[in-house]
């Protein structure tokens, strides 16, 4: 089977160009193939720029995931950051460091997965870079999104009294990582929902857009590093405290199957596990339950209230089943841990 090292950079670039769409939207004046891409921004629009690096054996293992799914996954991780600002994904620059042993077939499927995940959000890969020289696959993506001027949602605007919400369920991605770590692909069937959460994270782009459009969110972040760690990012930047109610956490139901194999309880994995990519957002206390019901009716995932923002001096607390107060430490994913 032909390896990427057999055909070299220029042939790989030609393969990328053959895989990506030939027809580009009118805002992309020059796409892949030149020294830089050239895009034409709208004056009423702000641009959102984010980057994320995924490293083999640190963020994924090639024996766990097919190349097409890996391509979709690495794009989803970046789409989630755009979602957390209430934006629309638009363009991506993709840089790949390829090990010599990687096959051309793997390479093609990886690019096709990236292309299809971008296309699902009407977004396009407009350029990037290729390199060899590593014994691991490294994927580095810069994502550019757009948002209406004045409608971006940051981490720094929550106030005491605000309500705290999350989308979807918590802990599934982390649980899937632990299942694959223990069993590889020979995992029991009852763990399949957790593995699916890890392999195919769903970036909540439509929810982020709806929150930006409605104006009800006072702050927002995606939960890539875990609820406890990412909540602390909001409280630190907003200079506030928070209380989270254990009984309200939407814990992924399949974590009950995993608890017997780990030293962690389901709620601990939901609180501290990374690789989730749900959204955590706050709203003013003036936002009513009817407003939230209407939001739930407009988006494609359930939104759950889990706590409230407090004064900074109160710190971060988990309120237990018996109303006991437990200090909440930020134990989320650490890329250097």
N, C-alpha and C positions, 0 to 999 in steps of 0.2 A: 504494500500500500504506500502511495506516494506521501512523503513528509513535506512540511512547509520549508524545511531547509533544502529540499531538492529543487524547488522552483524559484525561491528568492523573492525579494521585496517587490520588484516591479510586476511580476506575474501575480503576486498576491493582491496588489493594489488593483490590477485589472480585474481580478475575480470579484473584489468588493464592488467595483463600478458595475460589473455585470449583474450583481445581485440586487443592488439598490435600485429604486425606481428611476426610470429614464426621464419621466415628466416631473418637473419640480413646480411648486406653486410660485406665483408671481413675486412674492416677497423675497425669494431666494434668487438673486441675480446670477451668482456663480456658486456652484456646489462643489462636490468632491472632484479632485483632479488638478486644481490649480494650487498656487502657494497658500492662499487663504480662501475661505468662503466669503461671499459678499451678500449681505442681507439688507433689506430696506425697512427700517423700523418706522412705526407710526408715531407721530409726535404726541399723541394722547396716551401712549402706552409706555409703561416702564418695563425694563428687561430684568429678569431674574436669572442669576448665574450661580450654579452650584457644581461641585465636583466630588467624585467618590471613587476610591480605588478598591478593587476587589482582588485579593491575592489567593492563589491556590494553596490549599492546606491551612489557610488562616480563616477564610470566609466560605470556602467551598472545597470539596474534594471531587476530582473528576470521576472517581468510581461511584459517586452518589448520584450524579445528575447527567442527563444527556446534553450534548452541546447546544441543541436548539433551545431546550429549557433554560440552560445557563445563559444564553444570549438574552432571552426574555427577562430572566431574573436580574441580571446586572443593569438592564435598562430600568426595570421597575424600582430598584433601589433609588435611582436618581429621580424618577418621576415622583416618588414619594416626597422628596424635598420640595419640588415645585408645588405639589398639592398642599404642603404645610404652609405655604405662603398665599394660598388661594389663587394660584396662577394657572396658566395654560402652557403646557410644554410645547416648544416650537422646534428647537434644533439641538443636535448633539454632536460633539467632537469625541471620537473614540480613539484612544491610544492603546495598543496591544504590545506587550512584550511576550514573544512566543518562544517556547522551548523547541529545540531542534526536532525532538521526537514527535511533535504534534502533527497529526495527519492533515492533509489538505481537505479531506472529507469533513473532519471535525471543524476545521476553520470555516468552511462554507456554511455548515449548519449553525455555527455560532453567529455568524453575520446575519443569516436569515432570521434567527430568533430575535436579534436586535432590531432588524428592519421591521418585522411584523409587530413587535411591541410598540415601536415608535408609530407605525402606521395606524395602530388601533386608537391613537390619540391625535391623529392628524398632524404628526410631527415627523421630522426628517433628520437623518444623519447627513451632515454637510462637510465632514472632513475628519482628519485625525492623523495618526502616526503609527508606524510599525517598527518594531525592533526585535532583534534576537538577543542572545547572550545570557538568558536566564534558564535555570533548570525547572522553573515554575511558570505557569501561565499567570500573567498580571494584566488586569483589565482596568483602565483608568478612563473614566468618562466625565466630560464636562457637559452639563445640560444647561441650555438657555431656554427660559420661559418668558411669558409676557403676562402683564396684568394691567388693568385699568389704573390710571394714575389716581392715587388716593385709596385704592382698595386692597393693598397688600396687608397681610396679617402677620404681625411679628410676635416674638416671645416676650416682649417687654411692656405690654400695656394692660396687664390684668390688675385688678384692684381688690382690696378686701371686700368680701361680700359676694364676689363673682361666683357663679356656679361652674363646676368642672365636669366635663363630659369626655367620653371616648367613643370611637366608632368600633363596631365589630366585637370580636372576642379577643382576650389577651392570653399570651403565652404559647400560642400554637406554633409559631415559627421556632421559638427556642426549644419547645418540646420535640419538634421534628428534627432539629439539629442533634439533640441528645439521643433520639431513637437511631438515627443514621450512624452516630458515633459508636453506639453499642452493637447494632446489628448489621450495619451496612444496608444493602438492598434486600437482605433476607429477614426483614422485620415481620412480626405477626400482623395479621390483617387489621386488628383493632387499632393499630397505630397509624393506619393509612391517612386519616384526616390531619394528623400532626405533620407527617411528611409532606403532604400536599401544601400545608401552610408554609413550610420552609421552602419547598421547591418553587412554588408559584405564588409568591406574595402579591397581593392586590393593592396597587397604589390608589389611594382614595382621592383621585383627581377631581371627580365630579362633586364629591362632598366639599372639598376645599373651595372649588369654584362657587358652589351654592352659598357657602358661609361668607365668602367675599362679596357676592352679589347682594345677599340679604343684609349684611352689615351687623349681624348679631354677635359675631365672635370678637372678643376683646384681645385674645392672644391664641396662638396655636403652635403646635410642634408635632412632628411625626415621631412614632415610638420605635425608631430603629435601635435605640440603645436600651430599651426597657422603660416601663412606666416610672419607676422610682428615680432613675437617673435623668430621664427627660423632663419629668415634672420639676426636678431641681433646677434645670436650665431655665424654666419659666419663672420659678420663684426667685432665683438669683437675679435674673435680668429685670424682673418687675419689682424687686425689692419687697416681696410679700412672703407670707407663710401659706400653709395649706393643710387641710384635713381630708383624708381619704377614708371612706367607709368600706371595711372589708366585706360586709354583707351585700354591697352594691356592685362589687367588681364582676364584670362579665367574663368569668374564667372559662377558657376553652374547655368544653366538656370532656374531651378525650384525654386531658391531663390527669384525670382520675385513674386512667389505665397505666399511666407512666409513673405515678407516685410510688408504687410498690417497688420499682426498680431503681429509684434514686433516693437521695437523702433529703429531697425537697418536697414540700407540700404543694398541691396545685396552686394555692393562692400565692405562694412564694415565687413560683415560676411565672405566674401572671404579673406579679409586681416587678420582678427584677430581670426577667429574661428578655434578651434582645431579639433582633430579627423579626419584629412584629409588623412594622410599617402601617399600623393603624394611626389615626389622628387623635391627639388630645387637644381639646380647646376649652376656652372659658367664655362665659357670657355674663353680661350684667345681671344682677339679681332682678332687674325689671323685666327680663325675658321670661315670659310665662310658660306654664306647662302646655298651653294651647300652641304657643309658638314652636315648642319642641316637637309636639305631635305633628304639626304642619311640616316641620323640617324632615321628620322621619318619613312622612308620606312622599316627600319630593326626592329623596335620595335612595340609593340602592343598597344601603346597609343600615342596620339598627344603630341608633345613637343612645347611649346610656349615661345618666348622671351618676357620678361616683363620689362627689365631695364638694368642697367649697374653698375659696381663697380666704385667708385670714391675714391679720397683721403680721409683719415680718417678725416681731418679737415672739410670736407664738411658735415659730419654727414649723417643721414638717411632722405630721402625726398620722398614724393609722388608727382608726377607731374600730376596735374589735367587736365581736359578736355580742359581748356583754357590756358594750360601751366603754371598755377599758381603753386607755390611751397608750399606744406603743410608738416610741420614736421611730420615724421612718427614715432609714438611711438610703442614700442613692447608691445602689449596688448594680447599676446597669452595666452593659457591655463596655469593656475597656479594650481598645485596639492594641494596647501594649501590655495588657494583663496576662 
